[in-house]
Structure formats: structure tokens, C-alpha cells
Amino acid sequence: MTTVQQPVQPQPKAEARETHFSSKRVLLTIAVILVVLFSLAPILWQLLTSFKTNQAISAVPNVYFPRPDQLTWQHYVELFQRRPFLNYMFNSAFVAVTSTLLCLAIGTPAAYALARLRLKGERIILGLILIVTLFPYILLFLGLLEIVRAAGLANNYLALIIPYTAINIPLTVLVMRSFFLQLPRDLEDSAKVDGYNTWQMLTQILLPMTVPALVTTGILAFIFAWNEYIFALTFITRETMKTIPVAVAQLGGATLFEIPYGPIAAATVVGTLPLVLLVLFFQRRIVQGLTSGAVKG
């Protein structure tokens, strides 16, 4: 008795599905590459400009990828020889770090109080904080200018530290409050049973658990203070107290009509590098802060 083998029928649907899947994956990969190139192109252009010679910068047509003989370190050397750029970096770092620490020191206890205490008009308070957060700070410029003049804070670090702290406190309160709401109350009840007061419970138990949120909020406040330009340009006129954004904007060439593209690009790279290193160093903490309740409310 012979058995007849049935012919294997092709499965065009599976092949079509696999082809469709692969083509979709290729298109997605191409789209991601294009987005990354579009985002990194200005940064790469600025970096290459900081190393190009003046002839390569002004060449027509543009030199996108310079040859080895068109590269130089002279722009970075001029940046630190002609200007006290290290002093500018110290000014920016001091103002940014001080305002960030004050912002966290004031905003964190306020956020904890709004998260745990039942306050009258709590929703109104939160609404006002949200409005202040969304309020364009540039509209505060004239009022702050009069306050700085009346208080005699011109050419003083406090003229920048106080406004930066005040502007960033509402954001700190909102972010930290949303994170405190994610923590179980059982921890606080156990701490009270063990004899902890409110301050000890906040500093010794809760704050170590909110490190990702503190890092995320602190970096946002630091970046704002580091990059702020209008207040630093107006409130600080002494050369030795200028911050990096103001110093970069006021870089001049050898003549009145010369635009020093090379030194400006070098100053931009030097001023941006600390922020890049800061974000890369705390990258894991930032991701934890964003995914563990820092943007949940």
C-alpha cells in the first residue's frame, strides 16, 4: 500500500508579513538615524568650527570636514589668553551651584508639607505654584531691576542667586511633591514610633529615597542658572564677575568689524562641556527620577 504525500502549500501571508515587518523596521531605523543626525549636526558643526583655522572658517564653499592642515588649537588658546575665561566659568559655577542648593533646601521641605499636611486651600496654593512655574520670567525683569537698584545689589552675586532661586523654587516644589506622594506613609509611621521627629524623618529617611528626584530637579535648576543671559547681562557689569553666556556674547575680534567665529565656537564648546558631563554622570539618576514619579501628579 503506497502513501501519497501531500504537496506542501506555500504560506504567502507569513512571507508577506515578514517582509512587511522587515521593511517597517528598516524605515524606523532610517528615521531614528535621520533624527539623531538632525539633532547632532549643529553640535558637530560648532565643534568642528572651534578647531578650524580662520581660512577654513571663511572658505567658500564651506569646509564641512577640515583636513589635518586646517585644524588648530589656537582658538582655545586665545580664549584663555585674551580673556579671563576661567574666572567666567567660576562665576557661572558659583552662581548656579549656590542657587541650586538654596532651591533644593527651600523647595524640598515645602514640597513635603504640601504632600503630607492637610492645608486649607491646598489646591489654590498648587494652582498658584503652577501659574508661577509657567509664568515667563522675562516679565519680571523691570521689577527685579528696580529691586536690585534699591537694594544696592548691582555687581553682586546675590543679584543673580536670589532671582534664580526664586524662579526655580516652584518647579522644585511641584516635582518633589509628586515624588513624595509616591512614598508609602508606613515609613513615616514607623519612624514616628521609633522616636524620629519630622525633620529627622525627612532628612534621614525620606531624602535618601528621593535622590533621583533631587538630582533631576537640581540639574534642571543648574542648567537654567548656568545658561541664563538677560539678568546676568543687566545686573552684572563688572568684567571680573561676568558669567559665561555674557562673556561669550561679548567676545570681540581684532578689529571692530571682525566676528571671531573660532573663539566664539570654542567658548560655546567650553561652556557646554560641563553641562554635558553633568548629565552623562547623573544619567541613571535622571532616568530614575523621571520614571519613578517625578513627572507624575
Secondary structure, 3 states (H helix, E strand, C coil): CCCCCCCCCCCHHHHHHHHHHHHHHHHHHHHHHHHHHHHHHHHHHHHHHHHECHHHHCCCCCCCCCCHHHECCHHHHHHHHHCCHHHHHHHHHHHHHHHHHHHHHHHHHHHHHHHHCCCCCHHHHHHHHHHHHHCCHHHHHHHHHHHHHHHCCCCCCHHHHHHHHHHHHHHHHHHHHHHHCCCCHHHHHHHHHCCCCHHHHHHHHHHHHCHHHHHHHHHHHHHHHHHCCHHHHHHCCCHHHCCHHHHHHCCCCCCCCCCCHHHHHHHHHHHHHHHHHHHHHCHHHHHHHHHHHHCCC
